[in-house]
Amino acid sequence: MNTVTIFGYTMSSWIVLPVVFLLWITGLLFFKKIFFTALQKFAAKTKNNLDDIFLEAADFPLTLLIYTSGGAVVERMVPMVIDTELTNYLLIAFKAATIVAIILFLDKLINTLIHQYSDKVAVLRSTGGIARGIARILVIGLGVLILLDSFGVSITPIVASLGIGSLAVALALQPTLENFFAGIQIVLDKPFVVGQFVKLESGEEGYIHRIGWRSTWVRMLPNNVVVIPNKVIVDSRITNYYYPDKELAVLMQVGVHYMSDLEQVERVTIEVAKETLQEVTGGVKEFDPFIRYHTFGDFSINFSVIMRAHEFVDNYLIKHEFVKRLHKRYAQEGINIPYPIRAINYDQEKAFEQDKS
């Protein structure tokens, strides 16, 4: 058995080895405790929580490195002769533990960041678990390849196999991948976000309920949900009623008789529109409604009434109340809203019948 002489005392190297190891890790753990406590107090005073996330992610990996570094220090610093094969094992173990510590740190850091910021990114609210799973697979996969390479295992065949396998999977999952990358495009381009009211090119309209990696969910006004693949959304025209502002114009088409006094019609209609905006929920009280005559129709002079609502769904109630109030007020003012008229010339029809006979 090998021996070590310290201060004139001869001791077995197998006694010195654990003593040095324990002294090393005890000192580093004590220093880590003091250092981390100071950093945590400093991080608690900052407004940004990135430093807190970083410290939390680095806690366990750093402790692991302290324990594994103890073996490397003992192997390097204790003046004794150790079997060469055992020394190689210690170095390999230290290298492997370092890589594992880095993997654990990155995995914890990325997953905590995704969890913390999932409420601020629309797509992560509903697919945060998938994002964390993908991040974990990537970090652990790269870590395993680096670990194998550090052990002398050739990773070239593995990388080549992964490339061929990835190509096969990509071809098999082409529709899913199309929707996945379309979802990324929606997140980056932000044509809409969760909670906004949109109208699809196919005619459906409703609130954006969820933006996923594969599909987007739209909650329609009847309170049912239509699920649309992201690729369809990217290739379609979409009207966003919340962009650039939630307020929007409410247009009503009205027609009056040709014998009507158009000045009176304009005055009465604007009064009714103002009253509607002031009293109906959803109307913009500060807005001054107006009308614009635009067409000599077949049986009426047509015009548009322009009002304003706080958001799209408010226009239904505003139109409902406006029609009732305008109909009542026109009746009081003697303004006629004509029915469609179809005239038949009986003399001409009679002459036509006589010619046929």
Stockholm file with secondary structure:
# STOCKHOLM 1.0

chainA/1-357         MNTVTIFGYTMSSWIVLPVVFLLWITGLLFFKKIFFTALQKFAAKTKNNLDDIFLEAADFPLTLLIYTSGGAVVERMVPMVIDTELTNYLLIAFKAATIVAIILFLDKLINTLIHQYSDKVAVLRSTGGIARGIARILVIGLGVLILLDSFGVSITPIVASLGIGSLAVALALQPTLENFFAGIQIVLDKPFVVGQFVKLESGEEGYIHRIGWRSTWVRMLPNNVVVIPNKVIVDSRITNYYYPDKELAVLMQVGVHYMSDLEQVERVTIEVAKETLQEVTGGVKEFDPFIRYHTFGDFSINFSVIMRAHEFVDNYLIKHEFVKRLHKRYAQEGINIPYPIRAINYDQEKAFEQDKS
#=GR chainA/1-357 SS CCEEEETTEEEEHHHHHHHHHHHHHHHHHHHHHHHHHHHHHHHHHSSCSHHHHHHHHHHHHHHHHHHHHHHHHHHHHSCSCCCHHHHHHHHHHHHHHHHHHHHHHHHHHHHHHHHHHTTTSHHHHHHHHHHHHHHHHHHHHHHHHHHHHHTTCCCHHHHHHHHHHHHHHHHHTHHHHHHHHHHHHHHHHCSCCTTCEEEETTSCEEEEEEECSSEEEEEETTSCEEEEEHHHHHTSCEEETTSSCSCEEEEEEEEECTTSCHHHHHHHHHHHHHHHHHHSTTBCTTCCCEEEEEEECSSSEEEEEEEEESSTTHHHHHHHHHHHHHHHHHHHHTCCCCCCCCCCCHHHHHHHHHHHC
#=GC SS_cons         CCEEEETTEEEEHHHHHHHHHHHHHHHHHHHHHHHHHHHHHHHHHSSCSHHHHHHHHHHHHHHHHHHHHHHHHHHHHSCSCCCHHHHHHHHHHHHHHHHHHHHHHHHHHHHHHHHHHTTTSHHHHHHHHHHHHHHHHHHHHHHHHHHHHHTTCCCHHHHHHHHHHHHHHHHHTHHHHHHHHHHHHHHHHCSCCTTCEEEETTSCEEEEEEECSSEEEEEETTSCEEEEEHHHHHTSCEEETTSSCSCEEEEEEEEECTTSCHHHHHHHHHHHHHHHHHHSTTBCTTCCCEEEEEEECSSSEEEEEEEEESSTTHHHHHHHHHHHHHHHHHHHHTCCCCCCCCCCCHHHHHHHHHHHC
//
